[in-house]
Amino acid sequence: MKTVTDNQTLYHLIRDYMQAMGTSRTTIVALQSYIDAVRRLDCNESDFKPLMLELNQVIKSAEPKIVSLTHLIEEFEAEMETHSMGSLDQIKERTAELLTQKLKRFETDTLKLTRHCADRIETGDFIIASSPTAYICDAFAVAHKELSRSFRVLALKQDFLRTRELVKTLEHHQIPYELIPQYNLSHYLGQTTKLFISAVSVTTDQKAVTGLGTANVVSICHAHNVPVYLFVESLKFSHTPLSDQHIYREETETKESNITFHMTTYSNDFVGMHRVDHLITENGEKPQQ
């Protein structure tokens, strides 16, 4: 059985994946890994369900909470209750089948969302990209290559890995872009037409949990009437408020010269939905409450 320390290590790994790849791709990778683990697992029949439930609980308790993955795991658990009979091989195969169905569903939702994102890109746009997830990067490629729309991207240098993936996509598809530090955004507000963001989750108290740095960018754009577009799969809508999203808080000490700085950091930002002008899911634009 895993210890609390083991779980914290796994949560740290999940945060690293989310920071590098975004929540949607992390959800997909997590499901793929789960399916592979089920097929490789060597255990007694009596141990299979407890091990599966233990892993499910760890996933649902991740910091921050991966709401899309949590919803899919909860559905999977309910369905497994009616498919718990048979030999170990039969149970493992049915488990893999159910998880594969969840994976395909989420992949389909993400592909639909990519298309809706591409449809919001118009010729002449100069779009700010803040901590973009994979489907926003893919949407830029679709709008440029398939829809033949001429636009530019203002890429904000935030997290290194996410910025690198965005720049690689833009350069590969020869999409015009300008890369700037996030803190220089004010110099471009008279030129930009839209801000595209993604989210880890959207809570019942109308907060979008986002990547680091996004809250400041949204606030600046909202104040200067740059329309904010939030693209998010429906599975990322939480059934609980912001306080239940397990945003990770860390206390660290950093020494510089003869001074020790006691630093508090959080794994994610959050944005009030009243600052979002357009909320887009895989089903199209969703009316704001």
C-alpha positions in Angstrom: 0.0 0.0 0.0 1.2 3.5 -0.8 2.2 5.9 2.0 1.4 9.6 2.2 5.0 10.3 1.1 4.5 8.1 -2.0 1.2 9.9 -2.8 2.9 13.3 -2.5 5.6 12.2 -4.9 2.9 11.1 -7.4 1.1 14.5 -7.0 4.4 16.3 -7.7 4.8 14.2 -10.9 1.3 15.0 -12.0 1.9 18.7 -11.4 5.1 18.5 -13.6 3.1 16.8 -16.4 0.4 19.5 -16.1 2.9 22.3 -16.2 4.7 20.8 -19.2 1.7 19.5 -21.2 -1.5 21.0 -19.9 -4.4 19.3 -18.1 -6.0 17.8 -21.2 -2.9 16.0 -22.3 -2.2 14.9 -18.7 -5.7 13.4 -18.5 -5.0 11.5 -21.7 -1.6 10.3 -20.6 -2.9 9.3 -17.2 -5.7 7.1 -18.7 -3.2 5.5 -21.1 -0.9 4.7 -18.2 -3.8 3.3 -16.2 -4.8 1.0 -19.0 -1.2 -0.2 -19.5 -0.8 -0.7 -15.7 -4.0 -2.8 -15.6 -2.8 -5.1 -18.4 0.7 -5.5 -16.8 -0.4 -5.9 -13.2 0.5 -9.3 -11.7 -1.5 -9.9 -8.5 -4.0 -12.2 -6.9 -7.6 -11.9 -7.9 -8.5 -10.7 -4.3 -6.0 -7.9 -4.5 -7.0 -6.4 -7.9 -10.1 -4.3 -6.8 -8.4 -2.9 -3.6 -5.3 -1.9 -5.6 -7.6 -0.3 -8.3 -9.6 1.6 -5.7 -6.4 2.8 -4.0 -5.1 4.2 -7.3 -8.4 5.8 -8.0 -8.4 7.6 -4.7 -4.9 8.9 -5.2 -5.9 10.2 -8.7 -9.0 11.9 -7.2 -6.9 13.5 -4.4 -4.2 15.0 -6.7 -3.0 18.6 -6.0 -4.4 20.4 -7.9 -7.4 18.3 -8.6 -7.6 17.1 -12.2 -11.4 17.4 -12.5 -11.7 15.9 -16.0 -9.8 12.8 -14.9 -11.8 12.7 -11.6 -15.1 12.7 -13.4 -14.0 9.9 -15.7 -12.7 7.8 -12.9 -15.9 8.2 -10.9 -17.9 7.1 -13.9 -15.5 4.2 -14.4 -15.9 3.1 -10.7 -19.7 3.1 -11.0 -19.6 1.0 -14.2 -17.1 -1.5 -12.7 -19.6 -2.3 -9.9 -21.6 -4.3 -12.5 -18.6 -5.9 -14.0 -16.7 -7.3 -11.0 -17.5 -11.0 -11.6 -15.4 -13.5 -13.5 -11.8 -14.5 -13.6 -9.0 -12.1 -13.0 -8.2 -12.0 -16.7 -11.8 -11.2 -17.6 -12.0 -8.5 -14.9 -8.7 -6.9 -16.1 -9.9 -7.0 -19.8 -13.2 -5.3 -18.9 -11.4 -2.7 -16.8 -9.1 -1.9 -19.8 -12.2 -1.7 -22.1 -14.0 0.7 -19.8 -11.0 2.9 -19.4 -10.4 2.9 -23.1 -14.0 4.1 -23.6 -13.3 7.0 -21.2 -10.1 7.8 -23.0 -11.7 7.9 -26.5 -14.5 10.1 -25.1 -12.1 12.7 -23.8 -10.0 12.6 -26.9 -13.1 13.2 -29.0 -14.1 16.2 -26.7 -10.7 17.7 -27.0 -10.7 17.3 -30.8 -14.1 19.1 -31.0 -12.8 21.8 -28.7 -9.7 22.3 -31.0 -12.0 22.9 -33.9 -14.2 25.4 -32.0 -11.0 27.2 -31.0 -9.8 27.3 -34.6 -13.2 28.7 -35.7 -12.7 31.7 -33.4 -9.5 32.7 -35.2 -10.2 35.3 -37.9 -8.0 36.8 -40.6 -6.3 39.9 -39.2 -6.3 38.7 -35.6 -3.3 39.3 -33.3 -4.0 36.7 -30.5 -2.4 36.7 -27.1 -1.5 33.1 -26.0 -1.2 32.7 -22.3 0.0 29.2 -21.0 -1.7 27.6 -23.9 -2.7 23.9 -23.7 -2.2 21.5 -26.6 -5.5 22.1 -28.2 -4.9 25.8 -28.5 -1.6 25.2 -30.2 -3.3 22.7 -32.5 -6.0 25.2 -33.2 -3.5 27.7 -34.4 -2.2 25.1 -36.9 -5.7 24.2 -38.1 -6.7 27.8 -38.6 -3.5 28.5 -40.5 -3.3 25.4 -42.6 -6.8 24.1 -43.1 -8.9 27.3 -42.8 -6.2 29.5 -44.6 -6.6 32.4 -42.1 -3.9 35.0 -41.8 -3.2 36.0 -38.2 -0.4 36.6 -35.7 0.2 35.3 -32.2 1.7 37.2 -29.3 3.4 34.5 -27.3 3.9 35.3 -23.7 7.1 33.8 -22.2 5.9 32.1 -19.0 6.7 28.5 -18.2 9.7 27.3 -20.3 8.3 24.0 -21.5 4.8 25.3 -22.4 6.4 28.3 -24.2 8.8 26.0 -26.1 5.9 23.9 -27.4 4.0 26.9 -28.5 7.0 28.4 -30.3 7.8 25.1 -32.0 4.2 24.8 -33.3 4.2 28.3 -34.6 7.5 28.0 -36.3 6.8 24.6 -37.8 3.6 25.9 -39.4 5.2 29.3 -40.3 2.6 31.2 -38.3 3.8 34.8 -37.7 4.4 35.5 -34.0 6.2 37.7 -31.5 7.6 36.3 -28.3 7.7 38.7 -25.3 8.1 38.4 -21.5 4.7 38.4 -19.8 5.5 41.7 -18.0 5.9 43.6 -21.3 2.2 42.9 -22.4 1.1 46.5 -21.8 3.1 47.6 -24.8 0.8 45.5 -27.1 -2.6 46.1 -25.8 -3.6 48.6 -28.5 -2.8 46.0 -31.2 -4.1 42.7 -29.8 -7.6 41.4 -30.7 -8.1 38.4 -28.4 -6.7 36.5 -25.5 -6.9 32.7 -25.6 -6.6 30.7 -22.3 -7.4 27.3 -21.0 -8.2 25.9 -17.5 -7.6 23.1 -15.2 -11.2 23.4 -13.9 -14.2 25.7 -13.6 -15.7 25.7 -10.1 -19.2 26.0 -8.8 -18.4 29.5 -7.4 -17.4 30.7 -10.9 -13.6 30.5 -10.7 -11.4 29.1 -13.5 -8.3 27.3 -12.1 -5.6 28.2 -14.6 -1.8 28.1 -15.3 0.5 30.4 -13.4 0.6 33.9 -14.6 -2.8 33.7 -16.3 -4.7 35.7 -13.7 -2.6 38.8 -14.2 -2.8 38.6 -18.0 -6.6 38.2 -17.8 -6.9 41.1 -15.5 -4.9 43.4 -17.8 -6.8 42.3 -20.9 -10.2 42.7 -19.2 -9.3 46.2 -18.1 -8.2 47.2 -21.6 -11.3 45.6 -23.3 -9.3 42.8 -25.0 -11.9 39.9 -25.3 -10.9 36.9 -23.2 -11.7 33.5 -24.6 -11.7 30.5 -22.3 -11.6 27.1 -24.0 -12.4 24.2 -21.7 -13.9 20.7 -22.0 -17.2 20.2 -20.2 -15.6 17.4 -18.1 -13.5 20.2 -16.4 -16.6 21.7 -14.8 -16.3 20.8 -11.1 -19.1 19.9 -8.8 -17.4 21.8 -5.9 -16.1 25.3 -5.2 -12.5 26.7 -5.5 -11.7 25.7 -1.9 -12.0 22.0 -2.9 -9.6 22.1 -5.9 -6.5 21.2 -3.9 -4.4 24.0 -5.3 -0.9 23.1 -4.0 0.7 25.6 -1.6 4.4 25.3 -0.9 6.7 27.1 1.6 10.3 27.3 0.6 13.5 29.1 1.7 15.8 30.7 -0.9 19.2 32.2 0.1 20.7 35.1 -1.9 23.9 36.7 -0.7 23.3 37.0 3.1 19.5 37.1 3.0 17.1 34.2 3.4 13.8 34.7 1.6 10.8 32.7 3.0 8.7 32.2 -0.1 5.1 31.0 -0.4 4.1 29.7 -3.9 1.0 28.2 -5.3 0.7 25.6 -8.2 -2.0 27.5 -10.0 -3.8 30.8 -10.5 -7.5 31.3 -10.6 -9.6 33.7 -12.6 -13.1 35.0 -11.8 -15.5 34.0 -14.6 -16.9 37.6 -14.8 -13.6 38.5 -16.5 -14.2 35.9 -19.3 -16.0 37.2 -22.3 -16.4 33.9 -24.2 -16.7 30.5 -22.6 -16.2 27.8 -25.3 -16.6 24.0 -24.7 -16.6 21.1 -27.1 -20.3 21.9 -27.7 -19.7 25.5 -28.7 -20.1 28.8 -26.8 -21.7 28.4 -23.4 -23.8 31.2 -22.0 -22.3 32.9 -18.9 -24.3 32.7 -15.7 
